[in-house]
Amino acid sequence: QVQLVESGGGLVQPGGSLRLSCVASGFRLRWYNMSWYRQAPGKERELVARIDTPSGNTNYADSVKGRFTISRDNAKNSVYLQMNSVQPDDTAVYYCRANGLAYWGQGTQVTVSS
C-alpha cells in the first residue's frame, strides 16, 4: 500500500540545521520525481524542492536556494531534505510527495525559534 512517512522535524534555533526524511512504501521511489512541500499557518502549501528521476536534477524555491538540499537514497526508498541556516519563516509542516501519486504523508513539524 502506498505510504509516505515524514520524520526529522522539531524545534531548531535560527541558523541551525535539520534533516528531514521521507520513507516510501507501496511503490518504488526511484521511478518517481519526489518533492518536498511545506505549509505554514495562514499560507498555502508551497513547493520547496524537487528531485527528478532518472536525471537526479533538483529544483528549489527561491526562498530556500543555497540553504536546503534535497537528495534520495533509492536503496532505502527514501528522500531527504537537508535544511541549513534555517530561519523563522521556515516554520511549517513539511510533506513529501511522489509526482503522479495522489498521496501525502502526515507531515513533520519544523519550528524555527530562538
Secondary structure, 3 states (H helix, E strand, C coil): CCEEEEECCEEECCCCCEEEEEEEECCCHHHCCEEEEEECCCCCCEEEEEECCCCCCEEECCCCCCCEEEEEEHHHCEEEEEECCCCHHHCEEEEEEECCCCCCCCCEEEEECC
